[in-house]
């Protein structure tokens, strides 16, 4: 993914998230944001799939691109095991502490 493509994806995901959350926290909203975002991205021609997995003891949903990059539009509800706060929208390598259990769509 080029820097331009990355920036567009981040901008689109951030705006989509804002539109759904309307200023509310992202906690427990992963499916409500990730599922329609995955549909939108697929409609625009970006191949991606919705993943159901887990973070800690929580069921969690995120989007996976064909190259294995993940897009988590509600990542800010979690901290990494070393205590670092995740950004509102995370795009990158799937963290080791994200456990993939099944493909939702």
N, C-alpha and C positions, 0 to 999 in steps of 0.2 A: 504494500500500500504506500503510495507516495505521500509526502507531507501534505500536499493539497487535498488529496482524498481523505486523509486522516482528519484534517481540520474541518472539512465539510461534514464528515460523519459525526464528529464530536459536536459541531454546531447544530446539526439536525437532531441528534439525540438529546442534546441539552434543551433545545426549544420544544421538542415533543414532550419531554419529561415535565417541563414547566407548564405546558398546556394541560396536562393531565393532573398534576399535583396541585396546581393553582395555589402555590405557597405553603401547602401542607407538607409535613415531614414524609420521607420516603419509607419509613418503617412499615413493614408488612404490605407494601404496595408493589413489590417486584413483579408479580404476574400482571397486575393492572397496568403497569407501564411497559414491561418487556413484550407481552403478547401482542398488543396493537402496534407497537414499534416494529416488531419483527414483520408483521403483515405489511406495514407501510414500506419498510425497506425492501421487502420482496417485490412489492408492487412497482417500486422505482427501478427494479432490475438488479438489486444487490442480493446475491445468493447468501442466505443465512438461515439458521434454524434456531428455534427456541429450545433451550436446555433446562431441564429440571434437575436440580442437584441439591446440595446442602452446603451451608456455611455454619460451622459449629453445630449446634443442635437445631438449627432452623432450616426448613425447606426454603429453597431459593431458586429463582428463575433468572436466566441471563440469555444473551444471544451469542451464537458462535458463527464465525465466518469460515469459509472453506479452508483457509490456511491455518485454522486453529486459534486465531485471535478471538478474544471474547470482547463483547460490548455489554457492560453491566450498567444499565441506566439508573440503578438505585444502590450503587456500591457504598454510598455514604452512610448507610445504616450499619456498616460493619467496621471493625478495626482489625488490622492484621494481628497475628499472634504476638508480635513484638510491640503492639500497642499503637501503631501508626494508623491514623484515621484515613479511610479511603476517600477518594474524591467523589463528588456527586455522580459523575459519569466516568466510568473506567473503561479504557480501551487498551488492550495489551494481552500479554501472555496470561493464561489462566493461572492464578495463584495456586500454589500447592495445597492451600487450605480450603479451596473450593473443591468440593467433592461432587463429581458428576455421577449421577445415579441412572438417569434415563433421559431419553429424548422426548420432549413433550410434543413438538410439532416439527 
